[in-house]
Amino acid sequence: MLTSKQHQRQIDVANDIAEQIESGSKHIFGVMIESHLHSGAQKFTPGKDDPKALEYGKSITDACINWDDSVQVLERLAEAVRKRRRA
């Protein structure tokens, strides 16, 4: 569960989920990760803000973890599933 919209907490939560999977939990069947090329978010209001001022690859909705963190999270979760399947 994410609290206070701290997007970087997704990494800690994913590690916790991975540990549950590794320990044999069958209750987890999916995850949602807020992910984009760059971390964080930027404000944008159509008709008010200049689209040319937007940073490429950064969310204009929810704050996200960046690409490298996303890859690490997905690799960690995949390894957890492999360990559970071997058990």
Secondary structure, DSSP 8 states (H G I E B T S, - for coil): ---TT-TTHHHHHHHHHHHHHHTT--S-------B-SSSBB----TTTS-GGGS-TT-BSSS-BB-HHHHHHHHHHHHHHHHHHHH-
